[in-house]
């Protein structure tokens, strides 16, 4: 899943376990999402955030694995 637009890369989207659900129209609202790096579940198919996580155009990351300070290269 990416959130890139016709205008270039977008900022990471932060999804919080405090607000719990993604909007009904979100493409990831009804799917299981795992952290790209560690594989832990961050969102379930019943539209429940398991933990706070970041949706980026390079993948989805839990807050522990999000590569802050690392250079993210766009996919080839």
PyMOL Python script that loads the backbone (N, CA, C, O; Angstrom):
from pymol import cmd

cmd.read_pdbstr("""\
ATOM      1  N   UNK A   1       0.837  -1.186   0.000  1.00  0.00           N
ATOM      2  CA  UNK A   1       0.000   0.000   0.000  1.00  0.00           C
ATOM      3  C   UNK A   1       0.871   1.234   0.000  1.00  0.00           C
ATOM      4  O   UNK A   1       1.809   1.329   0.792  1.00  0.00           O
ATOM      5  N   UNK A   2       0.590   2.152  -0.845  1.00  0.00           N
ATOM      6  CA  UNK A   2       1.333   3.397  -0.870  1.00  0.00           C
ATOM      7  C   UNK A   2       0.378   4.556  -0.705  1.00  0.00           C
ATOM      8  O   UNK A   2      -0.823   4.435  -0.946  1.00  0.00           O
ATOM      9  N   UNK A   3       0.930   5.686  -0.288  1.00  0.00           N
ATOM     10  CA  UNK A   3       0.113   6.882  -0.201  1.00  0.00           C
ATOM     11  C   UNK A   3       0.724   7.996  -1.050  1.00  0.00           C
ATOM     12  O   UNK A   3       0.514   9.178  -0.776  1.00  0.00           O
ATOM     13  N   UNK A   4       1.487   7.613  -2.087  1.00  0.00           N
ATOM     14  CA  UNK A   4       2.075   8.599  -2.988  1.00  0.00           C
ATOM     15  C   UNK A   4       0.983   9.215  -3.846  1.00  0.00           C
ATOM     16  O   UNK A   4      -0.024   8.575  -4.149  1.00  0.00           O
ATOM     17  N   UNK A   5       1.193  10.455  -4.229  1.00  0.00           N
ATOM     18  CA  UNK A   5       0.218  11.138  -5.061  1.00  0.00           C
ATOM     19  C   UNK A   5       0.863  11.548  -6.369  1.00  0.00           C
ATOM     20  O   UNK A   5       2.059  11.339  -6.573  1.00  0.00           O
ATOM     21  N   UNK A   6       0.079  12.126  -7.246  1.00  0.00           N
ATOM     22  CA  UNK A   6       0.596  12.622  -8.518  1.00  0.00           C
ATOM     23  C   UNK A   6       1.569  13.774  -8.299  1.00  0.00           C
ATOM     24  O   UNK A   6       2.311  14.139  -9.211  1.00  0.00           O
ATOM     25  N   UNK A   7       1.573  14.344  -7.110  1.00  0.00           N
ATOM     26  CA  UNK A   7       2.440  15.474  -6.799  1.00  0.00           C
ATOM     27  C   UNK A   7       3.728  15.056  -6.110  1.00  0.00           C
ATOM     28  O   UNK A   7       4.493  15.916  -5.673  1.00  0.00           O
ATOM     29  N   UNK A   8       3.984  13.785  -6.002  1.00  0.00           N
ATOM     30  CA  UNK A   8       5.202  13.301  -5.372  1.00  0.00           C
ATOM     31  C   UNK A   8       4.923  12.612  -4.048  1.00  0.00           C
ATOM     32  O   UNK A   8       3.768  12.392  -3.683  1.00  0.00           O
ATOM     33  N   UNK A   9       5.996  12.270  -3.325  1.00  0.00           N
ATOM     34  CA  UNK A   9       5.833  11.544  -2.063  1.00  0.00           C
ATOM     35  C   UNK A   9       5.034  12.349  -1.042  1.00  0.00           C
ATOM     36  O   UNK A   9       5.074  13.579  -1.019  1.00  0.00           O
ATOM     37  N   UNK A  10       4.318  11.624  -0.211  1.00  0.00           N
ATOM     38  CA  UNK A  10       3.549  12.251   0.854  1.00  0.00           C
ATOM     39  C   UNK A  10       4.228  11.967   2.187  1.00  0.00           C
ATOM     40  O   UNK A  10       5.040  11.049   2.307  1.00  0.00           O
ATOM     41  N   UNK A  11       3.886  12.757   3.166  1.00  0.00           N
ATOM     42  CA  UNK A  11       4.373  12.541   4.524  1.00  0.00           C
ATOM     43  C   UNK A  11       3.794  11.226   5.054  1.00  0.00           C
ATOM     44  O   UNK A  11       2.713  10.815   4.631  1.00  0.00           O
ATOM     45  N   UNK A  12       4.506  10.559   5.982  1.00  0.00           N
ATOM     46  CA  UNK A  12       3.948   9.347   6.582  1.00  0.00           C
ATOM     47  C   UNK A  12       2.622   9.646   7.281  1.00  0.00           C
ATOM     48  O   UNK A  12       2.449  10.709   7.876  1.00  0.00           O
ATOM     49  N   UNK A  13       1.704   8.708   7.203  1.00  0.00           N
ATOM     50  CA  UNK A  13       0.419   8.816   7.896  1.00  0.00           C
ATOM     51  C   UNK A  13       0.533   8.034   9.196  1.00  0.00           C
ATOM     52  O   UNK A  13       0.886   6.855   9.189  1.00  0.00           O
ATOM     53  N   UNK A  14       0.236   8.686  10.299  1.00  0.00           N
ATOM     54  CA  UNK A  14       0.313   8.034  11.598  1.00  0.00           C
ATOM     55  C   UNK A  14      -1.079   7.532  11.976  1.00  0.00           C
ATOM     56  O   UNK A  14      -2.042   8.297  12.012  1.00  0.00           O
ATOM     57  N   UNK A  15      -1.163   6.236  12.257  1.00  0.00           N
ATOM     58  CA  UNK A  15      -2.417   5.624  12.689  1.00  0.00           C
ATOM     59  C   UNK A  15      -2.255   5.225  14.148  1.00  0.00           C
ATOM     60  O   UNK A  15      -1.316   4.513  14.502  1.00  0.00           O
ATOM     61  N   UNK A  16      -3.162   5.681  14.987  1.00  0.00           N
ATOM     62  CA  UNK A  16      -3.028   5.500  16.426  1.00  0.00           C
ATOM     63  C   UNK A  16      -3.953   4.425  16.974  1.00  0.00           C
ATOM     64  O   UNK A  16      -5.100   4.293  16.548  1.00  0.00           O
ATOM     65  N   UNK A  17      -3.437   3.666  17.920  1.00  0.00           N
ATOM     66  CA  UNK A  17      -4.274   2.702  18.623  1.00  0.00           C
ATOM     67  C   UNK A  17      -5.227   3.406  19.583  1.00  0.00           C
ATOM     68  O   UNK A  17      -6.154   2.786  20.103  1.00  0.00           O
ATOM     69  N   UNK A  18      -5.003   4.695  19.821  1.00  0.00           N
ATOM     70  CA  UNK A  18      -5.905   5.450  20.700  1.00  0.00           C
ATOM     71  C   UNK A  18      -7.219   5.778  19.998  1.00  0.00           C
ATOM     72  O   UNK A  18      -8.279   5.755  20.624  1.00  0.00           O
ATOM     73  N   UNK A  19      -7.156   6.086  18.695  1.00  0.00           N
ATOM     74  CA  UNK A  19      -8.381   6.337  17.932  1.00  0.00           C
ATOM     75  C   UNK A  19      -8.910   5.050  17.328  1.00  0.00           C
ATOM     76  O   UNK A  19     -10.057   4.997  16.883  1.00  0.00           O
ATOM     77  N   UNK A  20      -8.092   4.019  17.309  1.00  0.00           N
ATOM     78  CA  UNK A  20      -8.428   2.635  16.984  1.00  0.00           C
ATOM     79  C   UNK A  20      -8.737   2.339  15.519  1.00  0.00           C
ATOM     80  O   UNK A  20      -8.004   1.556  14.916  1.00  0.00           O
ATOM     81  N   UNK A  21      -9.756   2.904  14.918  1.00  0.00           N
ATOM     82  CA  UNK A  21     -10.200   2.493  13.584  1.00  0.00           C
ATOM     83  C   UNK A  21      -9.718   3.438  12.488  1.00  0.00           C
ATOM     84  O   UNK A  21      -9.545   4.638  12.702  1.00  0.00           O
ATOM     85  N   UNK A  22      -9.506   2.857  11.305  1.00  0.00           N
ATOM     86  CA  UNK A  22      -9.249   3.662  10.119  1.00  0.00           C
ATOM     87  C   UNK A  22     -10.594   4.078   9.532  1.00  0.00           C
ATOM     88  O   UNK A  22     -11.598   3.410   9.777  1.00  0.00           O
ATOM     89  N   UNK A  23     -10.637   5.161   8.770  1.00  0.00           N
ATOM     90  CA  UNK A  23     -11.904   5.545   8.133  1.00  0.00           C
ATOM     91  C   UNK A  23     -12.420   4.411   7.233  1.00  0.00           C
ATOM     92  O   UNK A  23     -11.627   3.667   6.656  1.00  0.00           O
ATOM     93  N   UNK A  24     -13.731   4.284   7.119  1.00  0.00           N
ATOM     94  CA  UNK A  24     -14.325   3.188   6.338  1.00  0.00           C
ATOM     95  C   UNK A  24     -13.810   3.110   4.905  1.00  0.00           C
ATOM     96  O   UNK A  24     -13.671   2.012   4.367  1.00  0.00           O
ATOM     97  N   UNK A  25     -13.527   4.239   4.281  1.00  0.00           N
ATOM     98  CA  UNK A  25     -13.073   4.240   2.896  1.00  0.00           C
ATOM     99  C   UNK A  25     -11.584   3.985   2.717  1.00  0.00           C
ATOM    100  O   UNK A  25     -11.107   3.922   1.584  1.00  0.00           O
ATOM    101  N   UNK A  26     -10.840   3.838   3.805  1.00  0.00           N
ATOM    102  CA  UNK A  26      -9.393   3.622   3.698  1.00  0.00           C
ATOM    103  C   UNK A  26      -9.128   2.224   3.146  1.00  0.00           C
ATOM    104  O   UNK A  26      -9.761   1.262   3.582  1.00  0.00           O
ATOM    105  N   UNK A  27      -8.195   2.095   2.183  1.00  0.00           N
ATOM    106  CA  UNK A  27      -7.945   0.781   1.579  1.00  0.00           C
ATOM    107  C   UNK A  27      -7.421  -0.272   2.552  1.00  0.00           C
ATOM    108  O   UNK A  27      -7.523  -1.465   2.266  1.00  0.00           O
ATOM    109  N   UNK A  28      -6.870   0.130   3.681  1.00  0.00           N
ATOM    110  CA  UNK A  28      -6.356  -0.839   4.652  1.00  0.00           C
ATOM    111  C   UNK A  28      -7.317  -1.089   5.811  1.00  0.00           C
ATOM    112  O   UNK A  28      -6.974  -1.807   6.750  1.00  0.00           O
ATOM    113  N   UNK A  29      -8.504  -0.512   5.759  1.00  0.00           N
ATOM    114  CA  UNK A  29      -9.449  -0.619   6.877  1.00  0.00           C
ATOM    115  C   UNK A  29      -9.844  -2.062   7.178  1.00  0.00           C
ATOM    116  O   UNK A  29     -10.055  -2.398   8.343  1.00  0.00           O
ATOM    117  N   UNK A  30      -9.948  -2.906   6.189  1.00  0.00           N
ATOM    118  CA  UNK A  30     -10.434  -4.283   6.386  1.00  0.00           C
ATOM    119  C   UNK A  30      -9.393  -5.346   6.039  1.00  0.00           C
ATOM    120  O   UNK A  30      -9.737  -6.447   5.609  1.00  0.00           O
ATOM    121  N   UNK A  31      -8.112  -5.004   6.230  1.00  0.00           N
ATOM    122  CA  UNK A  31      -7.045  -5.983   5.981  1.00  0.00           C
ATOM    123  C   UNK A  31      -6.094  -6.021   7.174  1.00  0.00           C
ATOM    124  O   UNK A  31      -6.010  -5.066   7.946  1.00  0.00           O
ATOM    125  N   UNK A  32      -5.380  -7.138   7.315  1.00  0.00           N
ATOM    126  CA  UNK A  32      -4.343  -7.247   8.322  1.00  0.00           C
ATOM    127  C   UNK A  32      -3.098  -6.554   7.794  1.00  0.00           C
ATOM    128  O   UNK A  32      -2.677  -6.803   6.664  1.00  0.00           O
ATOM    129  N   UNK A  33      -2.511  -5.692   8.599  1.00  0.00           N
ATOM    130  CA  UNK A  33      -1.304  -4.963   8.222  1.00  0.00           C
ATOM    131  C   UNK A  33      -0.203  -5.353   9.201  1.00  0.00           C
ATOM    132  O   UNK A  33      -0.401  -5.353  10.416  1.00  0.00           O
ATOM    133  N   UNK A  34       0.957  -5.685   8.649  1.00  0.00           N
ATOM    134  CA  UNK A  34       2.110  -6.045   9.473  1.00  0.00           C
ATOM    135  C   UNK A  34       3.240  -5.068   9.222  1.00  0.00           C
ATOM    136  O   UNK A  34       3.360  -4.508   8.132  1.00  0.00           O
ATOM    137  N   UNK A  35       4.068  -4.867  10.237  1.00  0.00           N
ATOM    138  CA  UNK A  35       5.238  -4.011  10.108  1.00  0.00           C
ATOM    139  C   UNK A  35       6.177  -4.616   9.070  1.00  0.00           C
ATOM    140  O   UNK A  35       6.472  -5.810   9.109  1.00  0.00           O
ATOM    141  N   UNK A  36       6.639  -3.793   8.153  1.00  0.00           N
ATOM    142  CA  UNK A  36       7.517  -4.259   7.084  1.00  0.00           C
ATOM    143  C   UNK A  36       8.839  -4.796   7.626  1.00  0.00           C
ATOM    144  O   UNK A  36       9.431  -5.689   7.020  1.00  0.00           O
ATOM    145  N   UNK A  37       9.306  -4.275   8.741  1.00  0.00           N
ATOM    146  CA  UNK A  37      10.606  -4.676   9.268  1.00  0.00           C
ATOM    147  C   UNK A  37      10.530  -5.864  10.226  1.00  0.00           C
ATOM    148  O   UNK A  37      11.241  -6.852  10.041  1.00  0.00           O
ATOM    149  N   UNK A  38       9.675  -5.778  11.247  1.00  0.00           N
ATOM    150  CA  UNK A  38       9.649  -6.841  12.263  1.00  0.00           C
ATOM    151  C   UNK A  38       8.520  -7.856  12.066  1.00  0.00           C
ATOM    152  O   UNK A  38       8.569  -8.949  12.631  1.00  0.00           O
ATOM    153  N   UNK A  39       7.505  -7.505  11.270  1.00  0.00           N
ATOM    154  CA  UNK A  39       6.415  -8.435  10.991  1.00  0.00           C
ATOM    155  C   UNK A  39       5.298  -8.461  12.007  1.00  0.00           C
ATOM    156  O   UNK A  39       4.339  -9.214  11.839  1.00  0.00           O
ATOM    157  N   UNK A  40       5.391  -7.651  13.074  1.00  0.00           N
ATOM    158  CA  UNK A  40       4.309  -7.625  14.062  1.00  0.00           C
ATOM    159  C   UNK A  40       3.043  -7.021  13.461  1.00  0.00           C
ATOM    160  O   UNK A  40       3.107  -6.133  12.611  1.00  0.00           O
ATOM    161  N   UNK A  41       1.914  -7.505  13.907  1.00  0.00           N
ATOM    162  CA  UNK A  41       0.628  -6.993  13.451  1.00  0.00           C
ATOM    163  C   UNK A  41       0.390  -5.601  14.025  1.00  0.00           C
ATOM    164  O   UNK A  41       0.480  -5.393  15.235  1.00  0.00           O
ATOM    165  N   UNK A  42       0.084  -4.650  13.142  1.00  0.00           N
ATOM    166  CA  UNK A  42      -0.199  -3.292  13.601  1.00  0.00           C
ATOM    167  C   UNK A  42      -1.669  -2.919  13.401  1.00  0.00           C
ATOM    168  O   UNK A  42      -2.164  -1.969  14.008  1.00  0.00           O
ATOM    169  N   UNK A  43      -2.359  -3.674  12.549  1.00  0.00           N
ATOM    170  CA  UNK A  43      -3.776  -3.409  12.269  1.00  0.00           C
ATOM    171  C   UNK A  43      -4.439  -4.716  11.863  1.00  0.00           C
ATOM    172  O   UNK A  43      -3.848  -5.516  11.139  1.00  0.00           O
ATOM    173  N   UNK A  44      -5.671  -4.937  12.330  1.00  0.00           N
ATOM    174  CA  UNK A  44      -6.365  -6.192  12.016  1.00  0.00           C
ATOM    175  C   UNK A  44      -7.495  -5.982  11.018  1.00  0.00           C
ATOM    176  O   UNK A  44      -7.946  -4.862  10.781  1.00  0.00           O
ATOM    177  N   UNK A  45      -7.933  -7.088  10.447  1.00  0.00           N
ATOM    178  CA  UNK A  45      -8.984  -7.053   9.421  1.00  0.00           C
ATOM    179  C   UNK A  45     -10.344  -6.630   9.962  1.00  0.00           C
ATOM    180  O   UNK A  45     -11.257  -6.375   9.177  1.00  0.00           O
ATOM    181  N   UNK A  46     -10.501  -6.552  11.263  1.00  0.00           N
ATOM    182  CA  UNK A  46     -11.761  -6.060  11.834  1.00  0.00           C
ATOM    183  C   UNK A  46     -11.699  -4.554  12.074  1.00  0.00           C
ATOM    184  O   UNK A  46     -12.493  -3.997  12.832  1.00  0.00           O
ATOM    185  N   UNK A  47     -10.733  -3.903  11.407  1.00  0.00           N
ATOM    186  CA  UNK A  47     -10.516  -2.457  11.477  1.00  0.00           C
ATOM    187  C   UNK A  47     -10.196  -2.012  12.898  1.00  0.00           C
ATOM    188  O   UNK A  47     -10.844  -1.130  13.461  1.00  0.00           O
ATOM    189  N   UNK A  48      -9.183  -2.649  13.450  1.00  0.00           N
ATOM    190  CA  UNK A  48      -8.728  -2.331  14.793  1.00  0.00           C
ATOM    191  C   UNK A  48      -7.212  -2.141  14.758  1.00  0.00           C
ATOM    192  O   UNK A  48      -6.485  -3.038  14.332  1.00  0.00           O
ATOM    193  N   UNK A  49      -6.737  -0.985  15.202  1.00  0.00           N
ATOM    194  CA  UNK A  49      -5.300  -0.744  15.286  1.00  0.00           C
ATOM    195  C   UNK A  49      -4.765  -1.473  16.510  1.00  0.00           C
ATOM    196  O   UNK A  49      -5.252  -1.267  17.622  1.00  0.00           O
ATOM    197  N   UNK A  50      -3.779  -2.310  16.311  1.00  0.00           N
ATOM    198  CA  UNK A  50      -3.204  -3.076  17.409  1.00  0.00           C
ATOM    199  C   UNK A  50      -2.173  -2.264  18.180  1.00  0.00           C
ATOM    200  O   UNK A  50      -1.965  -2.475  19.375  1.00  0.00           O
ATOM    201  N   UNK A  51      -1.530  -1.330  17.480  1.00  0.00           N
ATOM    202  CA  UNK A  51      -0.557  -0.423  18.067  1.00  0.00           C
ATOM    203  C   UNK A  51      -0.420   0.773  17.135  1.00  0.00           C
ATOM    204  O   UNK A  51      -0.877   0.721  15.993  1.00  0.00           O
ATOM    205  N   UNK A  52       0.195   1.834  17.601  1.00  0.00           N
ATOM    206  CA  UNK A  52       0.408   2.995  16.751  1.00  0.00           C
ATOM    207  C   UNK A  52       1.413   2.619  15.670  1.00  0.00           C
ATOM    208  O   UNK A  52       2.433   1.988  15.947  1.00  0.00           O
ATOM    209  N   UNK A  53       1.112   3.015  14.428  1.00  0.00           N
ATOM    210  CA  UNK A  53       1.975   2.650  13.304  1.00  0.00           C
ATOM    211  C   UNK A  53       1.970   3.733  12.243  1.00  0.00           C
ATOM    212  O   UNK A  53       1.122   4.625  12.261  1.00  0.00           O
ATOM    213  N   UNK A  54       2.923   3.656  11.312  1.00  0.00           N
ATOM    214  CA  UNK A  54       3.083   4.651  10.265  1.00  0.00           C
ATOM    215  C   UNK A  54       2.912   4.010   8.897  1.00  0.00           C
ATOM    216  O   UNK A  54       3.518   2.982   8.595  1.00  0.00           O
ATOM    217  N   UNK A  55       2.087   4.627   8.087  1.00  0.00           N
ATOM    218  CA  UNK A  55       1.868   4.195   6.705  1.00  0.00           C
ATOM    219  C   UNK A  55       2.707   5.118   5.818  1.00  0.00           C
ATOM    220  O   UNK A  55       2.502   6.332   5.811  1.00  0.00           O
ATOM    221  N   UNK A  56       3.648   4.542   5.073  1.00  0.00           N
ATOM    222  CA  UNK A  56       4.498   5.334   4.191  1.00  0.00           C
ATOM    223  C   UNK A  56       4.408   4.767   2.782  1.00  0.00           C
ATOM    224  O   UNK A  56       3.857   3.686   2.576  1.00  0.00           O
ATOM    225  N   UNK A  57       4.939   5.485   1.831  1.00  0.00           N
ATOM    226  CA  UNK A  57       4.920   4.964   0.468  1.00  0.00           C
ATOM    227  C   UNK A  57       5.916   3.829   0.288  1.00  0.00           C
ATOM    228  O   UNK A  57       5.903   3.163  -0.748  1.00  0.00           O
ATOM    229  N   UNK A  58       6.791   3.590   1.283  1.00  0.00           N
ATOM    230  CA  UNK A  58       7.762   2.502   1.207  1.00  0.00           C
ATOM    231  C   UNK A  58       7.359   1.303   2.046  1.00  0.00           C
ATOM    232  O   UNK A  58       8.057   0.288   2.049  1.00  0.00           O
ATOM    233  N   UNK A  59       6.261   1.402   2.747  1.00  0.00           N
ATOM    234  CA  UNK A  59       5.794   0.301   3.571  1.00  0.00           C
ATOM    235  C   UNK A  59       5.188   0.809   4.868  1.00  0.00           C
ATOM    236  O   UNK A  59       5.180   2.009   5.143  1.00  0.00           O
ATOM    237  N   UNK A  60       4.687  -0.117   5.650  1.00  0.00           N
ATOM    238  CA  UNK A  60       4.048   0.201   6.929  1.00  0.00           C
ATOM    239  C   UNK A  60       4.973  -0.263   8.051  1.00  0.00           C
ATOM    240  O   UNK A  60       5.530  -1.360   8.001  1.00  0.00           O
ATOM    241  N   UNK A  61       5.126   0.598   9.074  1.00  0.00           N
ATOM    242  CA  UNK A  61       6.074   0.321  10.146  1.00  0.00           C
ATOM    243  C   UNK A  61       5.446   0.585  11.501  1.00  0.00           C
ATOM    244  O   UNK A  61       4.660   1.518  11.662  1.00  0.00           O
ATOM    245  N   UNK A  62       5.806  -0.261  12.493  1.00  0.00           N
ATOM    246  CA  UNK A  62       5.458   0.053  13.875  1.00  0.00           C
ATOM    247  C   UNK A  62       6.358   1.203  14.314  1.00  0.00           C
ATOM    248  O   UNK A  62       7.323   1.531  13.623  1.00  0.00           O
ATOM    249  N   UNK A  63       6.055   1.811  15.443  1.00  0.00           N
ATOM    250  CA  UNK A  63       6.832   2.963  15.882  1.00  0.00           C
ATOM    251  C   UNK A  63       8.252   2.579  16.310  1.00  0.00           C
ATOM    252  O   UNK A  63       9.139   3.433  16.317  1.00  0.00           O
ATOM    253  N   UNK A  64       8.476   1.339  16.660  1.00  0.00           N
ATOM    254  CA  UNK A  64       9.816   0.895  17.032  1.00  0.00           C
ATOM    255  C   UNK A  64      10.707   0.756  15.793  1.00  0.00           C
ATOM    256  O   UNK A  64      11.888   1.101  15.831  1.00  0.00           O
ATOM    257  N   UNK A  65      10.144   0.258  14.719  1.00  0.00           N
ATOM    258  CA  UNK A  65      10.927  -0.027  13.507  1.00  0.00           C
ATOM    259  C   UNK A  65      10.960   1.100  12.488  1.00  0.00           C
ATOM    260  O   UNK A  65      11.752   1.049  11.547  1.00  0.00           O
ATOM    261  N   UNK A  66      10.121   2.114  12.650  1.00  0.00           N
ATOM    262  CA  UNK A  66      10.113   3.196  11.668  1.00  0.00           C
ATOM    263  C   UNK A  66      11.518   3.779  11.547  1.00  0.00           C
ATOM    264  O   UNK A  66      12.116   4.169  12.550  1.00  0.00           O
ATOM    265  N   UNK A  67      12.044   3.838  10.333  1.00  0.00           N
ATOM    266  CA  UNK A  67      13.452   4.227  10.144  1.00  0.00           C
ATOM    267  C   UNK A  67      13.695   5.725  10.267  1.00  0.00           C
ATOM    268  O   UNK A  67      14.061   6.370   9.284  1.00  0.00           O
ATOM    269  N   UNK A  68      13.500   6.284  11.442  1.00  0.00           N
ATOM    270  CA  UNK A  68      13.756   7.700  11.677  1.00  0.00           C
ATOM    271  C   UNK A  68      15.253   7.949  11.523  1.00  0.00           C
ATOM    272  O   UNK A  68      16.079   7.252  12.113  1.00  0.00           O
ATOM    273  N   UNK A  69      15.584   8.955  10.719  1.00  0.00           N
ATOM    274  CA  UNK A  69      16.978   9.307  10.514  1.00  0.00           C
ATOM    275  C   UNK A  69      17.675   8.497   9.437  1.00  0.00           C
ATOM    276  O   UNK A  69      18.792   8.830   9.042  1.00  0.00           O
ATOM    277  N   UNK A  70      17.038   7.443   8.955  1.00  0.00           N
ATOM    278  CA  UNK A  70      17.624   6.658   7.881  1.00  0.00           C
ATOM    279  C   UNK A  70      17.113   7.174   6.545  1.00  0.00           C
ATOM    280  O   UNK A  70      16.007   7.706   6.451  1.00  0.00           O
ATOM    281  N   UNK A  71      17.912   7.014   5.539  1.00  0.00           N
ATOM    282  CA  UNK A  71      17.505   7.449   4.199  1.00  0.00           C
ATOM    283  C   UNK A  71      16.593   6.386   3.601  1.00  0.00           C
ATOM    284  O   UNK A  71      16.973   5.221   3.486  1.00  0.00           O
ATOM    285  N   UNK A  72      15.408   6.792   3.228  1.00  0.00           N
ATOM    286  CA  UNK A  72      14.488   5.874   2.568  1.00  0.00           C
ATOM    287  C   UNK A  72      14.552   6.136   1.064  1.00  0.00           C
ATOM    288  O   UNK A  72      14.298   7.248   0.602  1.00  0.00           O
ATOM    289  N   UNK A  73      14.885   5.121   0.334  1.00  0.00           N
ATOM    290  CA  UNK A  73      14.929   5.224  -1.109  1.00  0.00           C
ATOM    291  C   UNK A  73      13.594   4.798  -1.682  1.00  0.00           C
ATOM    292  O   UNK A  73      13.029   3.796  -1.244  1.00  0.00           O
ATOM    293  N   UNK A  74      13.070   5.544  -2.666  1.00  0.00           N
ATOM    294  CA  UNK A  74      11.817   5.131  -3.282  1.00  0.00           C
ATOM    295  C   UNK A  74      11.971   3.778  -3.980  1.00  0.00           C
ATOM    296  O   UNK A  74      13.055   3.442  -4.458  1.00  0.00           O
ATOM    297  N   UNK A  75      10.893   3.011  -4.037  1.00  0.00           N
ATOM    298  CA  UNK A  75      10.962   1.718  -4.712  1.00  0.00           C
ATOM    299  C   UNK A  75      11.324   1.886  -6.178  1.00  0.00           C
ATOM    300  O   UNK A  75      10.924   2.854  -6.824  1.00  0.00           O
ATOM    301  N   UNK A  76      12.080   0.939  -6.689  1.00  0.00           N
ATOM    302  CA  UNK A  76      12.495   0.989  -8.111  1.00  0.00           C
ATOM    303  C   UNK A  76      11.352   0.627  -9.020  1.00  0.00           C
ATOM    304  O   UNK A  76      11.514   0.616 -10.240  1.00  0.00           O
TER     305      UNK A  76
END
""", "prot")
cmd.dss("prot")
cmd.show_as("cartoon", "prot")
cmd.util.cbc("prot")
cmd.orient("prot")
